[in-house]
Amino acid sequence: MPGSHPQYGMADTEETNEQMLTLMKEANVVFTRFHWQQSDLLLDWCDKHGIMVQEDVPYWQQPFEVNDEFAEVAKRHIQAMIRWHSHHPSIFAWGVGNELDGQSQGTKSYVETMKPYVASLDDSRLCNYVSNTFHLNERTDATGYGDMLMWNDYIGTWHEGAERSDVIANAAKHYPNQPLIVMEYGLCEPAFDGGDERRVQILEDQTACYAEHDHIAGAIFFSLNDYRTQMGEDGQGKLRQRVHGVTDLYGNVKPSYWNLREISSPLSIEVHSLEDHQLKLEISCKAQLPSYVIKHYELAYEWIKGDGDATSETDCTIVNARVAIPTLAPGEHTIVTIPLDSANVSAIHLTIKRGTGFSVLNRTFKI
């Protein structure tokens, strides 16, 4: 959530943006959504480093019925967004609103009107509405008028009276040609208790549920950082905030950050065998969410001598070796062989990196 650093506010510096975007990419994020229009500098970074973006008009939980005046203002937003940002390849979709009561006729008419309007200006991208009411009645919600179904899933906290698996199954039944993306899930403190431990549990449980359903095309854990907002239940003044992130306002990571990074990795790695001074590793491309073809990835490794703590230069042999990982489709795997150069080693430290240089996961195996 840009604009949350107490020192800079909405005037985020390029350095602050890069810090947060790097944390996002290192958490294995490949697509995201911004609730309002962003700077070209931010979108340039996403273009260069590979994060797909849905950019929204800044409409969230308006306290009035969506009407013609509302739609005309939204159209002016869309015109400006497409004029100034349509050259960014990272943008794959335009969002026309967030949590505007998707069960109301006014919102449904608004989204139904906006979709062809957006297409008249830019028919190369998707147009979507993000709903927090989809679970109330899947068949009659405004998100169904978009190109994709987009749902903020807070069953168990903000939302009650629905079963998550039933909602997803009904989405597949009623909208077979529109995949469902969960655009937000997570834990908002102090509105709900449980701390970072509960945040991790929600991340793990809900991601596992989404992975069981082929109709789910993606999921966004909300959010990267705690964020400043007039709706904040914690803090005062410029520190009024919602404690919703896997980092704090300043980008300091919480334990949940590492869980998000692990769960969001498209790859897993395990020891296959160790014999004849050769370590064989099995690298697998996940068949379930998150699941996508990986290309131009590589494995870097270093051998650790002595007791394996690598507390000084003499404890660790830096091999600086890199092994190319072949292209893998979801469900495929490969065996990578690494020579064991010395008998006096206790462990090996592994890092898988994307072609852009960002690390995907780290492992240390004792030998």
C-alpha positions in Angstrom: 0.0 0.0 0.0 2.0 3.0 -1.3 1.9 6.2 0.8 2.2 4.5 4.1 5.7 5.5 5.1 5.3 8.0 8.0 8.2 10.1 6.8 7.0 10.6 3.2 3.3 9.9 3.0 1.9 10.1 -0.5 5.1 11.7 -1.7 6.9 8.3 -1.6 10.5 8.6 -2.8 11.9 6.4 -5.6 14.1 4.7 -3.0 11.1 3.9 -0.8 9.1 2.6 -3.7 12.0 0.4 -4.8 12.5 -0.9 -1.2 8.9 -2.0 -1.0 8.7 -3.4 -4.5 11.8 -5.4 -3.9 10.3 -6.9 -0.8 7.2 -7.7 -2.9 9.3 -9.4 -5.6 11.4 -11.3 -3.1 8.2 -12.6 -1.6 7.6 -14.2 -5.0 4.8 -11.9 -6.0 4.0 -12.0 -9.7 0.9 -9.9 -9.9 -0.8 -7.3 -7.7 -3.4 -4.6 -7.5 -3.2 -0.9 -6.6 -6.3 0.7 -5.2 -5.5 4.0 -6.9 -3.4 5.3 -9.7 0.4 5.1 -9.3 3.4 6.9 -10.7 5.2 6.0 -13.9 8.3 5.3 -11.8 6.5 2.6 -9.9 5.0 1.1 -13.0 8.3 1.3 -14.8 9.8 -0.9 -12.0 7.0 -3.4 -12.4 7.6 -3.5 -16.2 11.3 -4.1 -15.8 11.1 -6.7 -13.0 8.0 -8.6 -13.9 5.0 -7.8 -11.7 1.6 -7.8 -13.4 -0.7 -5.0 -12.2 -4.4 -4.2 -12.1 -4.7 -0.5 -11.6 -8.0 0.7 -10.1 -9.9 3.9 -10.1 -9.9 5.1 -6.5 -13.5 4.1 -5.6 -13.8 2.2 -2.3 -16.9 1.7 -0.2 -18.5 5.0 -1.2 -21.3 6.0 1.2 -23.8 6.6 -1.5 -25.6 4.8 -4.2 -23.6 4.5 -7.5 -25.3 6.8 -9.9 -24.7 8.5 -13.3 -22.6 11.3 -11.8 -20.4 8.7 -10.2 -20.0 6.9 -13.5 -19.0 10.1 -15.3 -16.2 10.8 -12.8 -15.1 7.2 -13.2 -14.9 7.6 -17.0 -12.6 10.6 -16.6 -10.4 8.5 -14.3 -10.3 5.7 -16.9 -9.5 8.2 -19.7 -6.5 9.6 -17.8 -5.3 6.1 -16.8 -5.4 4.8 -20.3 -3.8 7.9 -21.7 -0.9 8.0 -19.3 -0.4 4.4 -18.4 -1.5 2.2 -21.3 2.1 1.9 -22.5 3.1 -0.1 -19.4 3.2 -3.8 -20.3 2.9 -4.7 -16.6 -0.7 -3.5 -16.6 -3.0 -6.4 -17.6 -6.3 -5.0 -16.3 -8.2 -1.8 -15.3 -10.3 -1.9 -12.2 -13.4 0.2 -12.0 -14.1 -0.1 -8.2 -13.6 -1.9 -5.0 -16.3 -3.0 -2.5 -19.1 -0.8 -3.8 -21.9 -3.2 -2.6 -21.9 -5.6 -5.5 -25.4 -6.8 -4.7 -27.0 -3.4 -5.4 -28.6 -2.7 -8.8 -26.7 0.6 -9.0 -23.3 -1.1 -8.8 -24.3 -3.8 -11.3 -25.5 -1.2 -13.8 -22.3 0.8 -13.3 -20.0 -2.2 -14.0 -22.1 -3.3 -16.9 -21.8 0.2 -18.4 -18.1 0.6 -17.6 -16.9 -2.6 -19.3 -17.7 -1.6 -22.9 -16.6 1.9 -22.2 -13.1 0.7 -21.1 -13.0 -1.6 -24.1 -13.8 1.3 -26.4 -10.6 3.0 -25.2 -8.4 -0.1 -24.7 -9.5 -3.4 -25.9 -6.2 -5.1 -25.2 -6.8 -5.4 -21.4 -9.3 -6.7 -19.0 -11.9 -4.7 -17.1 -12.9 -5.9 -13.6 -14.8 -5.0 -10.5 -13.6 -6.3 -7.1 -16.3 -7.4 -4.7 -16.6 -8.0 -1.0 -20.2 -9.3 -1.4 -19.7 -12.1 -3.9 -20.1 -14.8 -1.2 -23.6 -13.5 -0.4 -25.0 -14.5 -3.7 -22.6 -15.5 -6.5 -25.2 -15.4 -9.3 -26.3 -11.8 -8.7 -23.0 -10.0 -7.8 -21.6 -7.1 -9.9 -18.2 -8.7 -10.3 -19.9 -11.1 -12.7 -20.2 -8.2 -15.2 -16.4 -7.9 -15.4 -14.0 -10.1 -17.5 -12.9 -12.0 -14.4 -14.5 -12.7 -11.0 -12.7 -10.8 -8.3 -13.5 -11.4 -4.6 -12.1 -10.0 -1.4 -12.4 -13.1 0.8 -12.6 -12.4 4.5 -14.7 -15.4 5.6 -13.8 -15.9 9.2 -13.2 -12.2 10.0 -15.2 -9.5 8.2 -17.4 -12.1 6.5 -19.7 -14.6 8.2 -22.3 -17.1 7.1 -20.6 -18.7 4.1 -18.4 -21.7 3.4 -15.3 -20.8 1.3 -15.3 -24.0 -0.8 -19.0 -23.6 -1.6 -18.5 -20.1 -2.8 -15.7 -21.2 -5.1 -17.7 -24.2 -6.4 -20.6 -22.0 -7.1 -18.4 -19.6 -9.0 -17.2 -22.4 -11.2 -20.8 -23.5 -11.7 -22.4 -20.2 -12.6 -19.4 -18.6 -14.4 -17.6 -21.5 -16.2 -15.8 -19.0 -18.6 -14.7 -16.5 -16.0 -11.9 -17.6 -13.7 -12.0 -16.4 -10.1 -9.2 -14.4 -8.5 -9.1 -13.8 -4.7 -8.0 -10.1 -4.7 -7.6 -9.9 -0.9 -7.3 -12.2 2.0 -5.5 -11.9 5.3 -5.9 -10.5 8.9 -6.6 -6.9 9.9 -5.4 -6.0 13.4 -6.5 -4.8 15.9 -10.0 -5.2 14.4 -9.4 -8.9 14.8 -7.0 -10.5 17.2 -4.5 -13.3 16.9 -1.4 -11.4 15.8 1.1 -12.5 13.2 0.7 -16.1 14.3 -3.0 -16.0 13.1 -1.9 -14.1 10.0 0.3 -17.1 9.1 -2.5 -19.5 9.8 -4.9 -17.7 7.5 -2.2 -17.5 4.8 -1.5 -21.2 5.0 -5.1 -22.5 5.4 -6.7 -20.3 2.8 -4.0 -20.7 0.2 -4.3 -24.5 0.6 -8.1 -24.2 0.0 -7.6 -22.1 -3.1 -5.0 -24.6 -4.5 -7.7 -27.3 -4.4 -9.9 -25.5 -6.9 -8.9 -25.2 -10.6 -11.3 -22.3 -11.0 -9.0 -20.1 -8.9 -6.6 -18.3 -11.2 -4.7 -16.5 -8.6 -4.7 -15.0 -5.1 -3.4 -11.8 -3.6 -2.5 -11.8 0.1 -3.3 -8.4 1.6 -1.1 -6.7 2.2 2.6 -6.4 1.9 2.8 -3.6 4.5 0.8 -2.2 7.3 -0.8 1.0 5.9 -1.8 4.4 7.0 -5.6 5.1 6.6 -8.3 7.2 8.1 -10.1 3.9 8.8 -7.2 2.6 10.9 -8.0 1.0 14.2 -4.4 1.4 15.5 -2.3 4.4 16.2 -3.0 8.1 16.0 -2.2 11.1 13.8 0.2 10.2 11.0 0.6 6.7 12.5 -3.1 5.8 12.3 -3.0 2.6 10.5 -4.4 -0.9 9.8 -2.0 -3.7 10.9 -2.6 -5.8 7.9 0.8 -6.5 6.4 3.7 -8.9 6.5 6.0 -5.9 7.1 5.4 -2.8 9.2 5.0 0.8 7.9 8.8 1.1 7.4 9.2 -2.2 5.5 10.6 -4.2 8.4 9.6 -7.8 7.9 7.5 -9.8 10.3 7.8 -13.6 10.6 4.7 -13.9 8.3 6.8 -12.4 5.4 8.9 -15.6 5.2 5.8 -17.8 5.2 4.4 -15.7 2.3 7.7 -16.1 0.4 7.7 -19.8 1.0 4.1 -20.4 0.0 4.4 -18.2 -3.0 7.4 -19.9 -4.5 6.6 -21.7 -7.8 9.3 -24.3 -7.1 10.3 -26.8 -4.4 13.7 -28.5 -4.0 14.6 -31.7 -2.2 17.7 -33.9 -2.0 17.4 -36.8 -4.4 20.6 -38.6 -3.6 24.2 -38.2 -2.4 26.7 -40.8 -3.7 30.0 -41.0 -5.5 30.8 -37.4 -4.4 27.8 -36.1 -6.3 24.7 -34.4 -4.8 21.6 -34.8 -6.8 18.7 -32.4 -6.2 15.2 -32.7 -7.4 13.6 -29.4 -8.4 9.8 -29.4 -9.0 7.5 -26.9 -10.5 4.4 -26.8 -8.4 1.3 -28.2 -10.0 -1.1 -26.2 -7.8 -1.4 -22.5 -6.8 1.0 -20.8 -7.3 1.6 -22.5 -10.6 3.2 -21.2 -13.8 5.9 -22.0 -16.3 9.4 -21.1 -15.1 12.1 -20.0 -17.5 15.7 -18.8 -17.2 15.9 -19.8 -13.5 19.2 -20.8 -12.0 20.6 -22.6 -8.9 23.4 -21.0 -7.0 25.2 -22.9 -4.3 28.0 -22.8 -1.8 29.6 -25.6 0.3 29.9 -25.1 4.1 32.9 -26.5 5.9 33.4 -27.3 9.6 30.5 -27.4 11.9 28.1 -25.9 9.3 27.6 -22.5 11.0 29.6 -20.5 8.4 30.4 -17.9 11.0 33.6 -16.8 9.3 35.3 -16.9 5.9 37.3 -20.0 6.9 34.0 -21.9 7.7 32.6 -21.5 4.3 33.9 -22.3 0.8 32.2 -19.9 -1.6 31.9 -21.8 -4.9 30.1 -19.0 -6.7 28.7 -21.8 -8.9 25.5 -21.5 -10.8 23.6 -24.2 -12.6 20.9 -23.4 -15.2 17.5 -24.9 -14.5 15.6 -26.0 -17.6 12.2 -24.6 -18.5 9.6 -26.4 -16.4 5.8 -26.5 -16.8 3.5 -27.0 -13.8 3.9 -30.6 -12.5 7.3 -31.1 -14.2 10.6 -31.7 -12.4 14.3 -32.0 -13.1 17.4 -33.5 -11.5 20.4 -31.2 -11.0 23.7 -32.8 -10.2 26.4 -30.9 -8.1 29.9 -32.3 -7.6 31.1 -32.6 -4.0 34.6 -31.0 -4.2 35.8 -31.8 -0.7 35.2 -34.4 1.9 35.5 -31.8 4.7 32.0 -30.3 4.2 29.1 -30.3 6.5 26.3 -28.7 4.5 25.4 -26.9 1.3 23.5 -23.7 0.9 21.2 -23.3 -2.1 19.5 -20.3 -3.7 17.2 -20.5 -6.6 17.0 -17.2 -8.6 14.8 -15.8 -11.4 16.4 -14.6 -14.6 15.8 -11.1 -13.2 18.2 -11.9 -10.3 15.5 -12.0 -7.5 15.8 -15.1 -5.2 12.9 -17.5 -5.2 13.8 -19.7 -2.2 16.8 -20.7 -0.1 17.7 -24.1 1.4 20.5 -25.5 3.5 21.0 -29.2 3.6 23.4 -31.0 6.0 25.7 -33.5 4.3 
